[in-house]
Amino acid sequence: MAVVVWVAEGTWRACVDSARTYARDAAEVVLLHVSGHDVADAAHGAFAGLLGRADPGHDPGTRLERLAAESGERLLAAAADRLGRRCTRTERTGRPEQEVVAAARGADLLILGRDGDRGRPGPKTLSPPTRFVVDHAPCPVLLVWP
């Protein structure tokens, strides 16, 4: 049994705890974090548009990409510690919903958390990327409350 756990800010603890509970006998647990590229792309574009002839070594988009990767690594390390067992840590960059669906191909279970409006029950408890993943996941999904 292969289980993919979507490690996202705000929901990762509940997702990892659910993996500990429901995937105890899983042969493989993959902790997945996805860094979106939109903020870094905007910084790259602004730098190129406003300061097109400036030194590319000062492009703030590069620094934002590095900071996102470091943040993802720290989050994955914390999730692995909380999981308390051998696992694979995977960091991807791109549109989160597309990357999560792609990473879940071949998995037996995908665990993710509700990340929308927690004030009332219903469909608004899922953000648009999470709703996309729930609708398009190629495997069973365990959706947990953070």
PyRosetta script that sets phi, psi and omega in degrees:
from pyrosetta import init, pose_from_sequence

init()
pose = pose_from_sequence("MAVVVWVAEGTWRACVDSARTYARDAAEVVLLHVSGHDVADAAHGAFAGLLGRADPGHDPGTRLERLAAESGERLLAAAADRLGRRCTRTERTGRPEQEVVAAARGADLLILGRDGDRGRPGPKTLSPPTRFVVDHAPCPVLLVWP")
pose.set_psi(1, 129.2)
pose.set_omega(1, 177.5)
pose.set_phi(2, -112.0)
pose.set_psi(2, 129.7)
pose.set_omega(2, -177.9)
pose.set_phi(3, -122.1)
pose.set_psi(3, 130.2)
pose.set_omega(3, 174.8)
pose.set_phi(4, -107.1)
pose.set_psi(4, 130.0)
pose.set_omega(4, 179.1)
pose.set_phi(5, -114.6)
pose.set_psi(5, 117.3)
pose.set_omega(5, 178.4)
pose.set_phi(6, -78.9)
pose.set_psi(6, 110.6)
pose.set_omega(6, -178.7)
pose.set_phi(7, -93.3)
pose.set_psi(7, 104.2)
pose.set_omega(7, -179.9)
pose.set_phi(8, -126.7)
pose.set_psi(8, 148.8)
pose.set_omega(8, 177.9)
pose.set_phi(9, -56.4)
pose.set_psi(9, 134.7)
pose.set_omega(9, 177.7)
pose.set_phi(10, 93.0)
pose.set_psi(10, -27.0)
pose.set_omega(10, -176.8)
pose.set_phi(11, -124.0)
pose.set_psi(11, -7.8)
pose.set_omega(11, -169.7)
pose.set_phi(12, -62.7)
pose.set_psi(12, -36.2)
pose.set_omega(12, -177.8)
pose.set_phi(13, -62.2)
pose.set_psi(13, -46.8)
pose.set_omega(13, 179.5)
pose.set_phi(14, -64.2)
pose.set_psi(14, -37.3)
pose.set_omega(14, -179.8)
pose.set_phi(15, -66.9)
pose.set_psi(15, -43.8)
pose.set_omega(15, 179.5)
pose.set_phi(16, -66.8)
pose.set_psi(16, -41.4)
pose.set_omega(16, 177.8)
pose.set_phi(17, -61.5)
pose.set_psi(17, -38.8)
pose.set_omega(17, 177.2)
pose.set_phi(18, -66.0)
pose.set_psi(18, -37.3)
pose.set_omega(18, 176.6)
pose.set_phi(19, -63.7)
pose.set_psi(19, -39.6)
pose.set_omega(19, 178.1)
pose.set_phi(20, -63.1)
pose.set_psi(20, -36.3)
pose.set_omega(20, -178.0)
pose.set_phi(21, -79.8)
pose.set_psi(21, -49.5)
pose.set_omega(21, -170.1)
pose.set_phi(22, -97.4)
pose.set_psi(22, -12.4)
pose.set_omega(22, -178.1)
pose.set_phi(23, -120.5)
pose.set_psi(23, 32.3)
pose.set_omega(23, -178.8)
pose.set_phi(24, -56.6)
pose.set_psi(24, -39.3)
pose.set_omega(24, -175.8)
pose.set_phi(25, -97.3)
pose.set_psi(25, 10.5)
pose.set_omega(25, -179.1)
pose.set_phi(26, -65.6)
pose.set_psi(26, 136.8)
pose.set_omega(26, 178.2)
pose.set_phi(27, -68.7)
pose.set_psi(27, -34.8)
pose.set_omega(27, -176.3)
pose.set_phi(28, -140.8)
pose.set_psi(28, 131.6)
pose.set_omega(28, 173.3)
pose.set_phi(29, -118.5)
pose.set_psi(29, 127.0)
pose.set_omega(29, 178.7)
pose.set_phi(30, -112.9)
pose.set_psi(30, 120.8)
pose.set_omega(30, 173.9)
pose.set_phi(31, -92.4)
pose.set_psi(31, 121.2)
pose.set_omega(31, -173.6)
pose.set_phi(32, -117.0)
pose.set_psi(32, 126.8)
pose.set_omega(32, 172.4)
pose.set_phi(33, -122.8)
pose.set_psi(33, 138.4)
pose.set_omega(33, 179.5)
pose.set_phi(34, -121.7)
pose.set_psi(34, 123.4)
pose.set_omega(34, 173.8)
pose.set_phi(35, -95.3)
pose.set_psi(35, 122.7)
pose.set_omega(35, 177.4)
pose.set_phi(36, -68.5)
pose.set_psi(36, 149.1)
pose.set_omega(36, -177.9)
pose.set_phi(37, -100.0)
pose.set_psi(37, -3.4)
pose.set_omega(37, -172.5)
pose.set_phi(38, -65.3)
pose.set_psi(38, -39.9)
pose.set_omega(38, -178.7)
pose.set_phi(39, -68.4)
pose.set_psi(39, -46.7)
pose.set_omega(39, 178.9)
pose.set_phi(40, -64.0)
pose.set_psi(40, -39.2)
pose.set_omega(40, 178.3)
pose.set_phi(41, -63.2)
pose.set_psi(41, -40.0)
pose.set_omega(41, 178.0)
pose.set_phi(42, -63.7)
pose.set_psi(42, -40.7)
pose.set_omega(42, 178.6)
pose.set_phi(43, -66.3)
pose.set_psi(43, -41.6)
pose.set_omega(43, 176.2)
pose.set_phi(44, -59.0)
pose.set_psi(44, -46.6)
pose.set_omega(44, -178.2)
pose.set_phi(45, -65.1)
pose.set_psi(45, -42.5)
pose.set_omega(45, 178.8)
pose.set_phi(46, -64.0)
pose.set_psi(46, -41.9)
pose.set_omega(46, -180.0)
pose.set_phi(47, -63.7)
pose.set_psi(47, -45.5)
pose.set_omega(47, -179.2)
pose.set_phi(48, -66.8)
pose.set_psi(48, -39.7)
pose.set_omega(48, -177.9)
pose.set_phi(49, -72.5)
pose.set_psi(49, -41.8)
pose.set_omega(49, -176.9)
pose.set_phi(50, -85.6)
pose.set_psi(50, -35.9)
pose.set_omega(50, -173.9)
pose.set_phi(51, -128.1)
pose.set_psi(51, 44.9)
pose.set_omega(51, -171.7)
pose.set_phi(52, -52.2)
pose.set_psi(52, -28.7)
pose.set_omega(52, -178.3)
pose.set_phi(53, -100.8)
pose.set_psi(53, 7.6)
pose.set_omega(53, -178.8)
pose.set_phi(54, -75.2)
pose.set_psi(54, 168.4)
pose.set_omega(54, 179.4)
pose.set_phi(55, -63.6)
pose.set_psi(55, 121.5)
pose.set_omega(55, -179.4)
pose.set_phi(56, -62.7)
pose.set_psi(56, -16.5)
pose.set_omega(56, 178.1)
pose.set_phi(57, -67.5)
pose.set_psi(57, -13.3)
pose.set_omega(57, -179.8)
pose.set_phi(58, -103.3)
pose.set_psi(58, 9.9)
pose.set_omega(58, -179.2)
pose.set_phi(59, -63.6)
pose.set_psi(59, 117.5)
pose.set_omega(59, -178.3)
pose.set_phi(60, -67.2)
pose.set_psi(60, -21.4)
pose.set_omega(60, 179.1)
pose.set_phi(61, -62.1)
pose.set_psi(61, -36.8)
pose.set_omega(61, 178.6)
pose.set_phi(62, -63.6)
pose.set_psi(62, -41.5)
pose.set_omega(62, 178.8)
pose.set_phi(63, -66.6)
pose.set_psi(63, -40.6)
pose.set_omega(63, 178.0)
pose.set_phi(64, -63.2)
pose.set_psi(64, -38.6)
pose.set_omega(64, 176.6)
pose.set_phi(65, -62.2)
pose.set_psi(65, -43.3)
pose.set_omega(65, 179.6)
pose.set_phi(66, -64.7)
pose.set_psi(66, -43.4)
pose.set_omega(66, 179.1)
pose.set_phi(67, -63.8)
pose.set_psi(67, -39.3)
pose.set_omega(67, 177.9)
pose.set_phi(68, -64.2)
pose.set_psi(68, -41.4)
pose.set_omega(68, 179.2)
pose.set_phi(69, -64.7)
pose.set_psi(69, -42.4)
pose.set_omega(69, 179.1)
pose.set_phi(70, -64.9)
pose.set_psi(70, -41.1)
pose.set_omega(70, 178.1)
pose.set_phi(71, -63.2)
pose.set_psi(71, -43.1)
pose.set_omega(71, 177.7)
pose.set_phi(72, -61.8)
pose.set_psi(72, -40.7)
pose.set_omega(72, 178.7)
pose.set_phi(73, -63.5)
pose.set_psi(73, -42.6)
pose.set_omega(73, 178.9)
pose.set_phi(74, -64.4)
pose.set_psi(74, -41.4)
pose.set_omega(74, 179.4)
pose.set_phi(75, -64.7)
pose.set_psi(75, -43.5)
pose.set_omega(75, 177.7)
pose.set_phi(76, -64.0)
pose.set_psi(76, -38.4)
pose.set_omega(76, 178.0)
pose.set_phi(77, -64.4)
pose.set_psi(77, -43.5)
pose.set_omega(77, 178.2)
pose.set_phi(78, -64.3)
pose.set_psi(78, -39.8)
pose.set_omega(78, 178.8)
pose.set_phi(79, -65.6)
pose.set_psi(79, -41.2)
pose.set_omega(79, 179.1)
pose.set_phi(80, -64.2)
pose.set_psi(80, -40.8)
pose.set_omega(80, 177.3)
pose.set_phi(81, -62.3)
pose.set_psi(81, -43.4)
pose.set_omega(81, -179.6)
pose.set_phi(82, -66.8)
pose.set_psi(82, -36.2)
pose.set_omega(82, 179.5)
pose.set_phi(83, -64.0)
pose.set_psi(83, -41.8)
pose.set_omega(83, 174.6)
pose.set_phi(84, 73.8)
pose.set_psi(84, 25.2)
pose.set_omega(84, 177.2)
pose.set_phi(85, -151.6)
pose.set_psi(85, 170.5)
pose.set_omega(85, -179.9)
pose.set_phi(86, -65.1)
pose.set_psi(86, 136.5)
pose.set_omega(86, 179.9)
pose.set_phi(87, -155.7)
pose.set_psi(87, 168.8)
pose.set_omega(87, 175.7)
pose.set_phi(88, -105.5)
pose.set_psi(88, 132.7)
pose.set_omega(88, 176.5)
pose.set_phi(89, -103.7)
pose.set_psi(89, 128.3)
pose.set_omega(89, -178.6)
pose.set_phi(90, -127.6)
pose.set_psi(90, 127.2)
pose.set_omega(90, 175.7)
pose.set_phi(91, -112.4)
pose.set_psi(91, 128.3)
pose.set_omega(91, 177.0)
pose.set_phi(92, -125.6)
pose.set_psi(92, 157.7)
pose.set_omega(92, 176.2)
pose.set_phi(93, -125.3)
pose.set_psi(93, 135.2)
pose.set_omega(93, 179.9)
pose.set_phi(94, 149.8)
pose.set_psi(94, -160.1)
pose.set_omega(94, 175.4)
pose.set_phi(95, -73.1)
pose.set_psi(95, 118.0)
pose.set_omega(95, -174.3)
pose.set_phi(96, -51.6)
pose.set_psi(96, -44.9)
pose.set_omega(96, -176.4)
pose.set_phi(97, -64.1)
pose.set_psi(97, -38.9)
pose.set_omega(97, 179.0)
pose.set_phi(98, -68.9)
pose.set_psi(98, -42.0)
pose.set_omega(98, -178.4)
pose.set_phi(99, -67.8)
pose.set_psi(99, -38.5)
pose.set_omega(99, 179.4)
pose.set_phi(100, -67.3)
pose.set_psi(100, -44.3)
pose.set_omega(100, 178.7)
pose.set_phi(101, -61.9)
pose.set_psi(101, -42.6)
pose.set_omega(101, 178.7)
pose.set_phi(102, -63.9)
pose.set_psi(102, -41.0)
pose.set_omega(102, -179.2)
pose.set_phi(103, -68.7)
pose.set_psi(103, -24.8)
pose.set_omega(103, -177.5)
pose.set_phi(104, -83.2)
pose.set_psi(104, -6.3)
pose.set_omega(104, 178.1)
pose.set_phi(105, -63.6)
pose.set_psi(105, 127.6)
pose.set_omega(105, -179.5)
pose.set_phi(106, 88.5)
pose.set_psi(106, -6.9)
pose.set_omega(106, 179.1)
pose.set_phi(107, -82.2)
pose.set_psi(107, 157.3)
pose.set_omega(107, 176.8)
pose.set_phi(108, -93.5)
pose.set_psi(108, -18.9)
pose.set_omega(108, -179.1)
pose.set_phi(109, -158.1)
pose.set_psi(109, 141.2)
pose.set_omega(109, 174.4)
pose.set_phi(110, -120.3)
pose.set_psi(110, 126.9)
pose.set_omega(110, 179.6)
pose.set_phi(111, -111.4)
pose.set_psi(111, 126.8)
pose.set_omega(111, 177.3)
pose.set_phi(112, -145.8)
pose.set_psi(112, 163.9)
pose.set_omega(112, -175.7)
pose.set_phi(113, -110.8)
pose.set_psi(113, 152.4)
pose.set_omega(113, 173.1)
pose.set_phi(114, -68.9)
pose.set_psi(114, 132.6)
pose.set_omega(114, -173.8)
pose.set_phi(115, -133.4)
pose.set_psi(115, 19.5)
pose.set_omega(115, -179.5)
pose.set_phi(116, -102.9)
pose.set_psi(116, -145.5)
pose.set_omega(116, -178.4)
pose.set_phi(117, -72.2)
pose.set_psi(117, 112.2)
pose.set_omega(117, -178.6)
pose.set_phi(118, -87.5)
pose.set_psi(118, -3.2)
pose.set_omega(118, -176.1)
pose.set_phi(119, -71.4)
pose.set_psi(119, -20.8)
pose.set_omega(119, -179.8)
pose.set_phi(120, -149.3)
pose.set_psi(120, 146.4)
pose.set_omega(120, 179.4)
pose.set_phi(121, -71.9)
pose.set_psi(121, 158.0)
pose.set_omega(121, 176.4)
pose.set_phi(122, 127.3)
pose.set_psi(122, -170.5)
pose.set_omega(122, -173.3)
pose.set_phi(123, -65.7)
pose.set_psi(123, -21.1)
pose.set_omega(123, -179.8)
pose.set_phi(124, -71.1)
pose.set_psi(124, -5.3)
pose.set_omega(124, 177.4)
pose.set_phi(125, -78.8)
pose.set_psi(125, -0.5)
pose.set_omega(125, 176.4)
pose.set_phi(126, -117.7)
pose.set_psi(126, 130.4)
pose.set_omega(126, 173.5)
pose.set_phi(127, -71.9)
pose.set_psi(127, 162.5)
pose.set_omega(127, 178.9)
pose.set_phi(128, -55.1)
pose.set_psi(128, -42.6)
pose.set_omega(128, 177.6)
pose.set_phi(129, -63.3)
pose.set_psi(129, -39.1)
pose.set_omega(129, 179.5)
pose.set_phi(130, -67.5)
pose.set_psi(130, -40.0)
pose.set_omega(130, 176.9)
pose.set_phi(131, -60.2)
pose.set_psi(131, -42.1)
pose.set_omega(131, 178.5)
pose.set_phi(132, -59.9)
pose.set_psi(132, -45.0)
pose.set_omega(132, -179.3)
pose.set_phi(133, -63.0)
pose.set_psi(133, -44.9)
pose.set_omega(133, 179.6)
pose.set_phi(134, -60.5)
pose.set_psi(134, -41.2)
pose.set_omega(134, -178.0)
pose.set_phi(135, -73.9)
pose.set_psi(135, -26.8)
pose.set_omega(135, -172.8)
pose.set_phi(136, -117.7)
pose.set_psi(136, 3.8)
pose.set_omega(136, -178.4)
pose.set_phi(137, -59.6)
pose.set_psi(137, 136.1)
pose.set_omega(137, -179.4)
pose.set_phi(138, -86.3)
pose.set_psi(138, 14.0)
pose.set_omega(138, -178.0)
pose.set_phi(139, -150.8)
pose.set_psi(139, 171.8)
pose.set_omega(139, 175.5)
pose.set_phi(140, -60.5)
pose.set_psi(140, 148.9)
pose.set_omega(140, -176.5)
pose.set_phi(141, -120.8)
pose.set_psi(141, 134.4)
pose.set_omega(141, 170.4)
pose.set_phi(142, -108.5)
pose.set_psi(142, 112.8)
pose.set_omega(142, -177.3)
pose.set_phi(143, -102.8)
pose.set_psi(143, 120.8)
pose.set_omega(143, -173.2)
pose.set_phi(144, -117.9)
pose.set_psi(144, 154.4)
pose.set_omega(144, 173.0)
pose.set_phi(145, -84.5)
pose.set_psi(145, 134.9)
pose.set_omega(145, 176.4)
pose.set_phi(146, -74.3)
pose.dump_pdb("model.pdb")
